[in-house]
Amino acid sequence: MSSISIITADYTNTEHQEHIKMLLNEYAKDPMGNGEALDENILSQVVVDLQKVSGAFSLLAFNGNEPIGIANCFTAYSTFYAKPLINIHDLAVLPQRRGLGVGQKLLDAASAEATKRGCCKVTLEVREDNAAKNLYLRAGFKEGKPPMEFLSKVL
């Protein structure tokens, strides 16, 4: 494997747009995603919408010129710390490239960006049955005290 590089995607770059859509779709097809491909309407809209979200950024992992991982991140605000925070909404590595440190590099890049932005913390949600939870724990993420649950209401 060539050296792994991480870049911040340029949402106006056509090549980056295609990488984001492909990686997000592969993640959606994974059992830890929805287990099925995203609708074409969503894929055609997602990068257009990301461009409009203040504080959104995507990190792309490459093996040479091959896109192999993604972290979609959003800046939010902690009222308890009166500082911004970064939430990693999606973190995915192509199945054939897992176990090579790509996820750790994406987490490190997100943390570096959070530090650069003066954030108080980096957050993420993880399914209880996701094997990647071990990666997050090794990277210093901890369960909240008290433990938190992530609830959602589909509209």
C-alpha positions as CSV (number, residue, x, y, z in Angstrom):
1,M,0.0,0.0,0.0
2,S,1.3,3.5,-0.9
3,S,1.3,6.1,1.8
4,I,-2.1,7.2,3.0
5,S,-2.8,10.9,2.6
6,I,-5.7,13.0,4.0
7,I,-7.0,16.1,2.4
8,T,-9.9,18.5,3.0
9,A,-12.3,18.1,0.2
10,D,-13.1,21.1,-2.0
11,Y,-16.8,20.9,-2.5
12,T,-16.5,22.9,-5.8
13,N,-14.0,20.4,-7.2
14,T,-15.8,17.9,-9.5
15,E,-13.4,15.1,-8.7
16,H,-13.8,15.6,-5.0
17,Q,-17.6,15.7,-5.4
18,E,-17.5,12.3,-7.1
19,H,-15.2,10.8,-4.4
20,I,-17.6,12.0,-1.7
21,K,-20.6,10.5,-3.4
22,M,-18.9,7.2,-4.1
23,L,-17.5,6.9,-0.6
24,L,-20.7,7.9,1.1
25,N,-22.7,5.5,-1.1
26,E,-20.3,2.6,-0.2
27,Y,-20.7,3.5,3.5
28,A,-24.5,3.5,3.1
29,K,-24.3,0.0,1.5
30,D,-22.3,-1.4,4.5
31,P,-24.3,-3.1,7.3
32,M,-23.1,-0.2,9.6
33,G,-24.8,2.2,7.2
34,N,-28.3,1.5,5.9
35,G,-27.3,-1.7,4.2
36,E,-28.4,-0.3,0.8
37,A,-27.3,2.2,-1.8
38,L,-28.4,5.8,-1.5
39,D,-31.1,7.0,-3.9
40,E,-29.7,8.8,-6.9
41,N,-31.6,12.0,-5.9
42,I,-29.7,12.1,-2.6
43,L,-26.4,11.4,-4.2
44,S,-26.9,14.2,-6.7
45,Q,-27.9,16.7,-4.0
46,V,-25.6,15.9,-1.0
47,V,-22.5,17.8,-2.1
48,V,-24.6,20.7,-3.3
49,D,-26.1,20.9,0.1
50,L,-22.8,20.4,2.0
51,Q,-21.5,23.6,0.2
52,K,-24.4,25.5,1.9
53,V,-23.8,24.2,5.4
54,S,-21.7,26.7,7.4
55,G,-18.9,24.8,9.2
56,A,-19.2,21.6,7.1
57,F,-16.1,19.9,5.9
58,S,-15.2,16.5,4.5
59,L,-11.9,14.8,4.9
60,L,-10.9,12.4,2.1
61,A,-8.3,9.6,2.6
62,F,-6.3,8.4,-0.4
63,N,-4.0,5.5,-1.1
64,G,-2.0,7.2,-3.9
65,N,-4.8,8.5,-6.2
66,E,-7.4,6.0,-5.0
67,P,-10.1,7.5,-2.6
68,I,-10.4,5.0,0.3
69,G,-12.0,6.8,3.2
70,I,-14.1,9.8,4.3
71,A,-15.0,11.8,7.4
72,N,-18.0,14.2,7.0
73,C,-17.7,16.7,9.8
74,F,-19.8,19.6,11.1
75,T,-19.0,22.5,13.4
76,A,-21.5,22.8,16.2
77,Y,-21.4,24.7,19.5
78,S,-21.1,23.6,23.1
79,T,-23.1,25.7,25.4
80,F,-21.4,24.1,28.5
81,Y,-18.0,25.1,27.2
82,A,-19.0,28.2,25.3
83,K,-16.8,27.0,22.4
84,P,-17.3,25.3,19.1
85,L,-17.0,21.6,18.7
86,I,-16.6,19.2,15.7
87,N,-19.1,16.4,15.2
88,I,-17.9,13.6,12.9
89,H,-21.2,12.6,11.3
90,D,-19.8,9.9,8.9
91,L,-16.5,8.0,9.2
92,A,-16.0,5.3,6.6
93,V,-13.2,3.3,5.0
94,L,-13.7,1.1,2.0
95,P,-14.1,-2.5,3.3
96,Q,-11.0,-3.8,1.4
97,R,-8.9,-1.0,3.0
98,R,-9.9,-1.5,6.6
99,G,-7.3,-2.4,9.3
100,L,-4.6,-0.3,7.7
101,G,-4.8,2.8,9.9
102,V,-6.9,4.8,7.5
103,G,-9.7,5.4,10.1
104,Q,-7.1,6.6,12.7
105,K,-5.6,9.0,10.2
106,L,-9.1,10.5,9.5
107,L,-9.7,10.8,13.2
108,D,-6.4,12.5,13.7
109,A,-7.1,14.9,10.9
110,A,-10.5,15.8,12.3
111,S,-8.9,16.4,15.7
112,A,-6.2,18.6,14.2
113,E,-8.9,20.6,12.4
114,A,-10.9,21.0,15.6
115,T,-7.8,22.3,17.4
116,K,-7.1,24.7,14.6
117,R,-10.7,26.0,14.9
118,G,-10.4,26.4,18.7
119,C,-12.9,23.7,19.5
120,C,-13.4,22.2,22.9
121,K,-14.0,18.6,21.7
122,V,-14.7,16.2,18.9
123,T,-17.9,14.1,19.0
124,L,-19.3,11.2,17.1
125,E,-22.1,8.6,17.3
126,V,-21.4,4.9,17.0
127,R,-23.7,1.9,16.8
128,E,-23.3,-0.4,19.8
129,D,-22.5,-3.3,17.5
130,N,-20.0,-1.5,15.3
131,A,-16.5,-3.1,15.4
132,A,-15.0,0.4,14.7
133,K,-16.0,1.3,18.3
134,N,-12.6,-0.1,19.4
135,L,-10.8,2.3,17.0
136,Y,-12.7,5.2,18.6
137,L,-11.9,4.0,22.1
138,R,-8.2,3.6,21.2
139,A,-8.3,7.1,19.7
140,G,-9.3,8.6,23.1
141,F,-13.1,8.8,22.6
142,K,-15.0,7.8,25.7
143,E,-18.6,7.1,26.6
144,G,-20.2,10.2,28.2
145,K,-20.8,10.4,31.9
146,P,-23.6,9.7,32.3
147,P,-23.8,7.5,29.2
148,M,-25.7,9.1,26.4
149,E,-28.1,7.8,23.8
150,F,-28.5,9.1,20.3
151,L,-32.2,9.4,19.5
152,S,-33.6,10.3,16.1
153,K,-37.0,11.1,14.7
154,V,-37.4,10.7,11.0
155,L,-39.5,13.4,9.5
